[in-house]
Amino acid sequence: MSGFRAIAICLLSAVVLSGCMHRPGPVASGHPQGGAIAALRNSFASTARPHYAPVPGPRVIPARAAYGPRMTVPAYDSDYRLDAGDKLRVVVYGQEGLTNSYAVGASGAITMPLIGSVQARGLTPAQLASRVADRLRNGYIREPYVAAEIEAYRPFFILGEVAAPGQYPYVPNMTAESAVAIAGGFSPRAKRDSVTLTHTSSAGTMRAVVPPATPINPGDTIVVGERWF
């Protein structure tokens, strides 16, 4: 009897151990691909990838002039041609030593530090700014940003039968009539229905008898004639 009981206990132990050996382990449980490979894949997938910052290379820093605010040029000035007597405000952004007011001299040029004389006669303010930038770029400033605007127009001249003939500052949109008013008005002997206007440009000099409502330009000369009756 005791021998039969010992044999039964041995058989029962073998069945239990056999079941434990065939039970699936927790690593592959429920995973369609199964096995340790899938577990490793899941482990790598859940790990945050390290972020590698790019190695900085040499930096090229443009001149501060490139970041200055742009100036707006009035519509009248955009087509205006410079000549002797005009006064300009030239701004070189980031370069306080070059930013200043410059007068166009009798030779038709302005004179700036570093680059010296720059011809301005016959150019628009934008064209002059471009010429100044080209000169500065040639060995002085890497990427200059230059703007120019009219600060004061060259004067006009009025002669003849007015109260105070002479030279006066020009104001945009002037007419011959308003020029007469600035000069103190007609004299008692003035011819009031027309004036002689002389205008000089790159195309040459033009002289014409025009009505008082005719627009004038900087540098023009107005002659008010004398009436004969």
Residue frames as qw, qx, qy, qz and C-alpha x, y, z in Angstrom:
[[0.000, 0.887, 0.461, 0.000, 0.00, 0.00, 0.00],
 [0.284, -0.819, 0.115, 0.484, 2.73, 2.44, 0.90],
 [0.429, -0.153, 0.603, 0.655, 4.50, 1.55, -2.35],
 [0.244, 0.622, 0.655, 0.354, 1.39, 2.33, -4.43],
 [0.118, -0.942, -0.241, 0.201, 1.03, 5.69, -2.66],
 [0.395, -0.592, 0.335, 0.617, 4.63, 6.58, -3.46],
 [0.382, 0.173, 0.678, 0.604, 4.14, 5.72, -7.12],
 [0.099, 0.812, 0.556, 0.145, 1.00, 7.91, -7.29],
 [0.244, -0.881, -0.028, 0.404, 2.76, 10.86, -5.75],
 [0.422, -0.325, 0.514, 0.672, 5.59, 10.57, -8.24],
 [0.297, 0.448, 0.696, 0.476, 3.18, 10.48, -11.22],
 [0.036, -0.913, -0.403, 0.056, 1.28, 13.54, -9.95],
 [0.345, -0.737, 0.174, 0.554, 4.49, 15.51, -9.52],
 [0.423, -0.038, 0.625, 0.654, 5.56, 14.69, -13.08],
 [0.190, 0.699, 0.622, 0.298, 2.23, 15.98, -14.51],
 [0.174, -0.933, -0.188, 0.255, 2.51, 19.25, -12.60],
 [0.402, -0.554, 0.376, 0.625, 6.08, 19.82, -13.71],
 [0.397, 0.253, 0.688, 0.552, 5.16, 19.05, -17.32],
 [0.095, 0.862, 0.486, 0.112, 2.44, 21.73, -17.26],
 [0.276, -0.865, 0.044, 0.417, 4.82, 24.35, -15.92],
 [0.460, -0.286, 0.538, 0.646, 7.40, 23.68, -18.62],
 [0.280, 0.405, 0.682, 0.541, 4.85, 24.18, -21.47],
 [0.019, -0.875, -0.414, 0.250, 3.29, 27.42, -20.09],
 [0.479, 0.657, 0.096, 0.574, 4.25, 30.45, -22.29],
 [0.467, -0.269, -0.293, 0.790, 6.51, 33.00, -20.66],
 [0.035, 0.827, 0.366, -0.425, 5.43, 36.61, -20.07],
 [0.189, -0.461, 0.375, 0.781, 7.82, 38.09, -22.67],
 [0.034, -0.011, -0.747, -0.664, 6.03, 36.66, -25.72],
 [0.138, 0.465, 0.828, -0.281, 2.52, 36.58, -24.28],
 [0.280, 0.789, 0.442, -0.322, -0.16, 38.11, -26.55],
 [0.030, 0.702, -0.357, -0.616, 2.31, 39.53, -29.14],
 [0.849, 0.464, 0.086, -0.236, 1.64, 38.43, -32.73],
 [0.538, 0.672, -0.502, 0.081, 5.34, 38.33, -33.64],
 [0.919, -0.388, -0.078, 0.006, 6.30, 36.70, -30.35],
 [0.850, 0.070, -0.160, 0.498, 9.68, 36.14, -28.76],
 [0.489, -0.591, -0.089, 0.635, 12.44, 38.30, -27.37],
 [0.347, 0.170, 0.375, 0.843, 12.99, 40.12, -30.73],
 [0.140, -0.720, -0.479, -0.481, 9.56, 41.73, -30.48],
 [0.527, -0.762, -0.281, 0.250, 10.22, 42.70, -26.89],
 [0.525, -0.284, 0.133, 0.791, 13.50, 44.36, -27.88],
 [0.164, 0.436, 0.459, 0.757, 11.78, 46.22, -30.72],
 [0.320, -0.819, -0.429, -0.207, 9.17, 47.54, -28.29],
 [0.599, -0.605, -0.132, 0.508, 11.91, 48.56, -25.88],
 [0.413, -0.053, 0.267, 0.869, 13.80, 50.57, -28.56],
 [0.004, 0.592, 0.527, 0.610, 10.60, 52.10, -29.89],
 [0.413, -0.828, -0.379, -0.032, 9.64, 53.41, -26.46],
 [0.587, -0.437, -0.034, 0.680, 13.05, 54.94, -25.84],
 [0.215, 0.948, 0.088, -0.219, 13.27, 58.65, -26.79],
 [0.771, 0.382, 0.062, 0.506, 15.81, 59.27, -29.49],
 [0.438, -0.557, -0.073, 0.701, 18.57, 61.65, -28.45],
 [0.355, 0.917, 0.179, 0.037, 18.57, 65.10, -30.09],
 [0.672, -0.160, 0.151, 0.708, 21.85, 66.12, -31.58],
 [0.113, 0.913, 0.079, -0.383, 22.28, 69.88, -32.07],
 [0.741, 0.599, 0.036, 0.302, 24.01, 70.81, -35.33],
 [0.638, -0.342, 0.011, 0.690, 27.61, 71.78, -35.02],
 [0.188, 0.936, 0.123, -0.271, 27.79, 75.52, -35.72],
 [0.724, 0.308, 0.187, 0.588, 29.94, 76.52, -38.64],
 [0.301, -0.139, -0.027, 0.943, 31.54, 79.90, -39.27],
 [0.139, 0.790, 0.553, -0.225, 28.98, 82.71, -39.07],
 [0.308, 0.270, 0.278, 0.869, 28.87, 85.52, -41.61],
 [0.080, -0.697, -0.510, 0.498, 27.46, 88.62, -39.97],
 [0.333, 0.651, 0.350, 0.585, 26.23, 91.31, -42.38],
 [0.173, 0.161, -0.215, 0.948, 26.73, 94.95, -41.58],
 [0.058, 0.471, 0.673, -0.567, 24.17, 96.51, -39.27],
 [0.187, 0.287, -0.217, -0.914, 23.29, 98.81, -42.13],
 [0.244, -0.102, -0.838, -0.477, 21.20, 96.03, -43.69],
 [0.240, -0.465, -0.836, 0.164, 18.71, 96.12, -40.80],
 [0.003, -0.239, -0.232, 0.943, 17.89, 99.76, -40.60],
 [0.398, 0.631, 0.588, -0.314, 14.42, 101.04, -41.37],
 [0.412, 0.326, 0.506, 0.684, 13.87, 102.16, -44.94],
 [0.042, 0.414, 0.136, -0.899, 13.21, 105.78, -45.68],
 [0.420, 0.646, 0.635, 0.063, 10.21, 106.81, -47.74],
 [0.231, -0.149, 0.266, 0.924, 10.84, 109.32, -50.51],
 [0.404, 0.572, 0.329, -0.633, 8.03, 111.68, -51.51],
 [0.695, 0.495, 0.500, 0.149, 6.64, 111.13, -55.00],
 [0.273, 0.958, -0.064, -0.054, 7.93, 114.52, -56.12],
 [0.281, -0.757, 0.570, 0.154, 11.47, 113.61, -55.11],
 [0.819, -0.003, 0.563, 0.110, 11.49, 110.25, -56.89],
 [0.668, 0.569, 0.324, 0.354, 11.93, 111.87, -60.33],
 [0.071, -0.989, 0.070, 0.106, 13.70, 115.01, -59.17],
 [0.795, 0.366, -0.109, 0.472, 17.10, 115.66, -60.72],
 [0.554, -0.699, -0.092, 0.443, 19.77, 117.04, -58.43],
 [0.497, 0.664, 0.008, 0.559, 21.91, 120.06, -59.17],
 [0.376, 0.147, -0.373, 0.835, 24.03, 122.69, -57.47],
 [0.281, -0.325, 0.143, -0.892, 22.29, 124.26, -54.47],
 [0.798, -0.314, -0.384, -0.342, 20.28, 121.20, -53.45],
 [0.179, -0.494, 0.713, -0.464, 20.76, 119.97, -49.90],
 [0.774, -0.052, -0.575, -0.258, 20.37, 116.28, -49.13],
 [0.605, -0.500, 0.525, -0.330, 20.07, 114.12, -46.06],
 [0.669, 0.324, -0.662, -0.092, 22.15, 111.00, -46.73],
 [0.719, -0.455, 0.401, -0.339, 21.67, 108.14, -44.28],
 [0.547, 0.328, -0.770, 0.013, 24.10, 105.22, -44.14],
 [0.796, -0.484, -0.079, -0.356, 22.42, 102.89, -41.65],
 [0.911, -0.329, -0.071, 0.240, 24.65, 101.81, -38.79],
 [0.627, 0.128, 0.003, 0.768, 27.30, 104.40, -39.71],
 [0.149, -0.896, -0.331, 0.254, 26.72, 107.58, -37.75],
 [0.376, -0.537, 0.256, 0.710, 29.94, 109.12, -38.98],
 [0.203, 0.088, 0.655, 0.722, 28.69, 109.02, -42.57],
 [0.016, -0.716, -0.686, -0.128, 25.05, 109.97, -41.98],
 [0.204, -0.454, -0.122, 0.858, 24.75, 113.71, -42.45],
 [0.411, 0.838, 0.284, -0.219, 23.40, 116.58, -44.53],
 [0.528, -0.157, 0.449, 0.704, 25.30, 117.29, -47.72],
 [0.338, 0.781, 0.081, -0.520, 25.00, 120.19, -50.15],
 [0.755, 0.404, 0.362, 0.369, 25.50, 119.78, -53.87],
 [0.325, -0.599, 0.132, 0.720, 28.30, 122.16, -54.73],
 [0.357, 0.724, -0.177, -0.563, 28.91, 124.26, -57.81],
 [0.062, 0.393, -0.853, -0.338, 30.68, 121.28, -59.41],
 [0.759, -0.020, -0.344, -0.552, 27.50, 119.22, -59.04],
 [0.659, 0.040, -0.729, 0.182, 28.97, 116.86, -56.44],
 [0.633, -0.729, 0.058, -0.255, 28.68, 116.14, -52.73],
 [0.372, 0.517, -0.689, 0.344, 31.71, 115.37, -50.55],
 [0.849, -0.454, -0.087, -0.256, 31.50, 112.57, -47.97],
 [0.400, -0.652, 0.642, -0.053, 33.99, 111.06, -45.50],
 [0.706, -0.125, 0.687, 0.123, 35.95, 108.01, -46.70],
 [0.633, 0.409, 0.591, 0.289, 34.80, 108.20, -50.33],
 [0.241, -0.256, 0.204, 0.914, 35.32, 111.89, -51.06],
 [0.339, 0.334, -0.129, -0.870, 33.53, 113.55, -53.98],
 [0.354, 0.301, 0.883, 0.067, 30.46, 111.86, -55.44],
 [0.093, -0.024, -0.405, -0.909, 28.88, 113.34, -58.56],
 [0.224, 0.424, 0.756, -0.445, 25.18, 114.12, -58.00],
 [0.299, 0.442, -0.128, -0.836, 24.19, 116.46, -60.84],
 [0.525, 0.208, -0.568, -0.599, 21.49, 114.97, -63.03],
 [0.298, -0.056, -0.948, 0.092, 20.79, 112.04, -60.69],
 [0.597, -0.583, -0.295, -0.465, 17.63, 111.32, -58.72],
 [0.419, -0.644, 0.502, -0.396, 18.05, 110.95, -54.93],
 [0.948, -0.104, 0.277, -0.113, 17.68, 107.17, -55.28],
 [0.812, 0.505, -0.133, 0.260, 20.37, 107.04, -57.97],
 [0.081, 0.762, -0.462, 0.447, 22.72, 109.07, -55.79],
 [0.709, -0.463, 0.431, -0.310, 22.10, 106.72, -52.85],
 [0.978, 0.166, 0.119, 0.053, 22.96, 103.76, -55.09],
 [0.567, 0.678, -0.282, 0.374, 26.16, 105.45, -56.25],
 [0.259, -0.711, 0.492, -0.431, 27.21, 106.19, -52.66],
 [0.892, -0.239, 0.333, -0.190, 26.52, 102.56, -51.68],
 [0.892, 0.404, -0.067, 0.189, 28.68, 101.31, -54.57],
 [0.282, 0.740, -0.412, 0.451, 31.56, 103.52, -53.48],
 [0.509, -0.576, 0.487, -0.415, 31.27, 102.40, -49.84],
 [0.978, -0.008, 0.174, -0.117, 31.07, 98.74, -50.87],
 [0.741, 0.555, -0.250, 0.282, 34.40, 99.09, -52.63],
 [0.590, 0.242, -0.509, 0.579, 36.62, 98.41, -49.61],
 [0.118, -0.379, 0.363, -0.843, 34.83, 100.25, -46.80],
 [0.584, -0.045, 0.520, -0.622, 31.52, 98.61, -45.78],
 [0.251, -0.020, 0.948, 0.193, 30.55, 95.08, -46.71],
 [0.028, 0.527, 0.774, 0.351, 26.83, 95.61, -47.37],
 [0.011, -0.168, -0.246, 0.955, 25.94, 99.27, -46.93],
 [0.089, 0.683, 0.711, 0.144, 22.34, 100.40, -46.98],
 [0.178, -0.173, 0.003, 0.969, 22.09, 104.01, -48.09],
 [0.141, 0.759, 0.628, 0.100, 19.09, 106.29, -48.50],
 [0.226, -0.083, 0.038, 0.970, 18.93, 109.91, -49.61],
 [0.073, 0.776, 0.624, 0.052, 16.16, 112.46, -49.52],
 [0.210, 0.601, 0.087, 0.766, 15.85, 116.14, -50.31],
 [0.368, -0.484, -0.510, 0.608, 16.34, 118.30, -47.25],
 [0.108, 0.766, 0.123, -0.622, 16.18, 121.62, -49.06],
 [0.676, 0.572, 0.378, 0.271, 15.69, 122.31, -52.77],
 [0.428, -0.006, 0.148, 0.892, 17.97, 124.66, -54.64],
 [0.109, 0.592, 0.340, -0.722, 16.53, 128.17, -54.63],
 [0.430, 0.655, 0.506, 0.360, 14.66, 129.94, -57.39],
 [0.271, -0.222, 0.025, 0.936, 15.37, 133.46, -58.59],
 [0.193, 0.799, 0.564, 0.080, 12.91, 136.23, -59.33],
 [0.339, -0.183, 0.120, 0.915, 13.86, 139.50, -60.99],
 [0.023, 0.434, 0.515, 0.739, 12.19, 142.54, -62.48],
 [0.282, -0.422, -0.032, -0.861, 9.06, 144.29, -61.35],
 [0.670, -0.481, -0.566, 0.013, 8.50, 142.77, -57.90],
 [0.370, -0.906, 0.042, -0.202, 8.81, 144.41, -54.49],
 [0.467, -0.698, 0.542, 0.039, 11.85, 142.39, -53.39],
 [0.825, 0.455, -0.326, -0.081, 13.70, 140.65, -56.25],
 [0.184, -0.649, 0.720, -0.164, 16.29, 138.06, -55.32],
 [0.455, 0.149, -0.877, -0.047, 16.89, 134.41, -54.43],
 [0.633, -0.303, 0.296, -0.648, 14.33, 132.45, -52.38],
 [0.292, -0.144, 0.940, -0.096, 13.95, 128.89, -51.06],
 [0.448, -0.003, -0.641, -0.623, 11.87, 126.67, -53.31],
 [0.525, 0.010, 0.657, -0.541, 8.66, 125.07, -52.05],
 [0.202, 0.119, 0.919, 0.318, 7.17, 122.07, -53.92],
 [0.174, 0.637, 0.737, 0.143, 4.25, 122.75, -56.26],
 [0.080, -0.603, -0.082, 0.790, 5.05, 126.44, -56.62],
 [0.493, 0.705, 0.434, 0.268, 3.80, 128.55, -59.51],
 [0.382, 0.334, 0.035, 0.861, 5.20, 131.77, -60.93],
 [0.311, -0.718, -0.226, -0.581, 2.35, 133.60, -59.21],
 [0.757, -0.627, -0.164, 0.076, 3.23, 132.21, -55.77],
 [0.699, -0.001, -0.041, 0.714, 6.89, 133.10, -56.43],
 [0.082, 0.582, 0.117, 0.800, 5.80, 136.70, -57.05],
 [0.578, -0.730, -0.204, -0.304, 3.89, 136.64, -53.75],
 [0.822, -0.365, -0.135, 0.415, 6.99, 135.41, -51.89],
 [0.506, 0.153, 0.057, 0.847, 8.94, 138.28, -53.44],
 [0.055, -0.378, -0.332, 0.862, 6.49, 140.82, -52.02],
 [0.422, 0.702, 0.532, -0.215, 4.08, 141.04, -54.96],
 [0.517, 0.565, 0.332, 0.551, 4.05, 142.98, -58.21],
 [0.232, -0.292, -0.081, 0.925, 5.41, 146.49, -58.34],
 [0.357, 0.652, 0.318, -0.588, 3.03, 149.22, -59.58],
 [0.348, 0.639, -0.412, -0.548, 4.65, 149.08, -63.03],
 [0.352, -0.190, 0.909, 0.116, 4.63, 145.26, -63.37],
 [0.558, 0.134, -0.545, -0.611, 3.14, 143.41, -66.29],
 [0.524, -0.209, 0.654, -0.504, 0.77, 141.03, -64.53],
 [0.871, 0.246, 0.066, -0.419, -0.57, 138.74, -67.23],
 [0.931, 0.278, -0.170, 0.162, 2.71, 136.94, -68.07],
 [0.433, -0.781, 0.418, 0.164, 6.28, 136.39, -66.91],
 [0.617, 0.579, -0.531, -0.043, 9.45, 135.14, -68.56],
 [0.850, -0.413, 0.313, -0.098, 10.53, 131.76, -67.19],
 [0.429, 0.629, -0.649, -0.010, 14.01, 130.29, -67.66],
 [0.890, -0.305, 0.293, -0.169, 14.54, 126.62, -66.84],
 [0.281, 0.636, -0.715, -0.070, 17.83, 124.72, -67.11],
 [0.918, -0.163, 0.316, -0.176, 18.06, 120.93, -67.23],
 [0.592, -0.286, 0.652, 0.379, 20.32, 118.25, -68.67],
 [0.566, 0.549, 0.557, 0.261, 18.59, 118.83, -72.01],
 [0.336, 0.344, 0.159, 0.862, 19.63, 122.47, -72.04],
 [0.007, -0.323, -0.371, 0.871, 18.14, 125.85, -71.19],
 [0.060, 0.587, 0.710, 0.386, 14.57, 126.78, -72.05],
 [0.011, -0.262, -0.243, 0.934, 13.19, 130.32, -71.94],
 [0.050, -0.484, -0.745, -0.456, 9.52, 131.09, -72.54],
 [0.263, -0.172, 0.159, -0.936, 6.86, 133.69, -71.81],
 [0.316, -0.289, -0.903, -0.021, 4.23, 131.94, -69.66],
 [0.426, -0.680, -0.244, -0.545, 1.10, 132.86, -67.65],
 [0.199, -0.589, 0.547, -0.560, 1.52, 133.40, -63.88],
 [0.866, -0.224, 0.242, -0.377, -0.21, 130.06, -63.09],
 [0.774, 0.420, -0.472, 0.034, 2.64, 128.09, -64.70],
 [0.862, -0.489, 0.027, 0.133, 4.41, 125.68, -62.30],
 [0.246, 0.825, -0.485, 0.153, 8.07, 126.36, -61.62],
 [0.936, -0.077, -0.276, 0.206, 10.95, 124.12, -60.56],
 [0.592, -0.699, 0.107, 0.388, 13.96, 124.55, -58.27],
 [0.523, -0.234, 0.393, 0.719, 16.63, 126.68, -59.87],
 [0.324, 0.681, 0.525, 0.394, 14.23, 128.44, -62.26],
 [0.194, -0.224, -0.064, 0.953, 14.55, 132.15, -62.93],
 [0.144, 0.761, 0.630, 0.055, 11.43, 134.32, -63.24],
 [0.210, -0.066, 0.070, 0.973, 11.54, 137.78, -64.75],
 [0.138, 0.755, 0.600, -0.225, 8.54, 140.05, -64.29],
 [0.381, 0.324, 0.320, 0.805, 8.43, 142.57, -67.09],
 [0.013, 0.392, 0.254, -0.884, 7.33, 146.18, -67.08],
 [0.355, 0.678, 0.640, 0.069, 4.08, 147.25, -68.68],
 [0.331, 0.087, 0.247, 0.907, 4.16, 150.16, -71.12],
 [0.222, -0.475, -0.307, -0.794, 0.80, 151.77, -70.41]]
